[in-house]
Amino acid sequence: MKRHIPGLHSIQASQDSPMVGAFLVRVARVSYRWHPHKPFLVVQFAVLEPKPHQSRTFSGRLYCSPKALWKLNWFLRDFGYDPDLLRQDQIEEKALLNLRGVVRTSPVRVNGHSYQNLEAFAPEGEWETVYCEASDEEGGTGYDDGVQLHTNQ
């Protein structure tokens, strides 16, 4: 028996749409991937704020190559990673789980594949400031491209 459920197809499409903007997130999963030239961490984030995206997750890569360590360090510091492990140049995947912070993300296509680009980070305590600035700039949405997080480049 077939049942017609109006709108069923649109839910999947909206869940697959790329995440764009700034989000208060929790680290849900981390895995290290070795590559001879560009080793990286795959980090899955669970969205905590804004409320309309609360049930969503997205993943991004943080590269561990010498040229990209500045970004990994920025992420670790802003998300409150254990400073002792950081001083010892150690990444413990379990220590990353449940860390919270703000991430600004956008979609990017590389060689025909879509990825989430992790553009910027901020400590969890800055969420209200980031969210309010985004709301003012974007007419109340609070999570669009106009979000200004500090940059460490």
Secondary structure as the mmCIF struct_conf table of DSSP 4:
data_model
#
loop_
_struct_conf.conf_type_id
_struct_conf.id
_struct_conf.beg_label_comp_id
_struct_conf.beg_label_asym_id
_struct_conf.beg_label_seq_id
_struct_conf.end_label_comp_id
_struct_conf.end_label_asym_id
_struct_conf.end_label_seq_id
TURN_TY1_P TURN_TY1_P1 PRO A 6 GLY A 7
HELX_RH_AL_P HELX_RH_AL_P1 LEU A 8 ASP A 16
BEND BEND1 SER A 17 SER A 17
HELX_LH_PP_P HELX_LH_PP_P1 PRO A 18 MET A 19
STRN STRN1 GLY A 21 ARG A 33
BEND BEND2 PRO A 36 HIS A 37
STRN STRN2 PHE A 40 GLU A 49
BEND BEND3 PRO A 50 PRO A 50
HELX_RH_3T_P HELX_RH_3T_P1 LYS A 51 HIS A 53
TURN_TY1_P TURN_TY1_P2 GLN A 54 SER A 55
STRN STRN3 THR A 57 TYR A 63
BEND BEND4 SER A 65 SER A 65
HELX_RH_3T_P HELX_RH_3T_P2 PRO A 66 ALA A 68
HELX_RH_AL_P HELX_RH_AL_P2 LEU A 69 ASP A 78
TURN_TY1_P TURN_TY1_P3 PHE A 79 GLY A 80
HELX_RH_AL_P HELX_RH_AL_P3 PRO A 83 ARG A 87
TURN_TY1_P TURN_TY1_P4 GLN A 88 ASP A 89
HELX_RH_AL_P HELX_RH_AL_P4 GLU A 93 LEU A 96
TURN_TY1_P TURN_TY1_P5 LEU A 97 ASN A 98
STRN STRN4 ARG A 100 VAL A 110
TURN_TY1_P TURN_TY1_P6 ASN A 111 GLY A 112
STRN STRN5 HIS A 113 PRO A 123
HELX_RH_3T_P HELX_RH_3T_P3 GLU A 124 GLU A 126
HELX_RH_AL_P HELX_RH_AL_P5 TRP A 127 GLU A 137
TURN_TY1_P TURN_TY1_P7 GLU A 138 GLY A 139
BEND BEND5 GLY A 140 GLY A 140
BEND BEND6 GLY A 142 ASP A 144
TURN_TY1_P TURN_TY1_P8 ASP A 145 GLY A 146
#
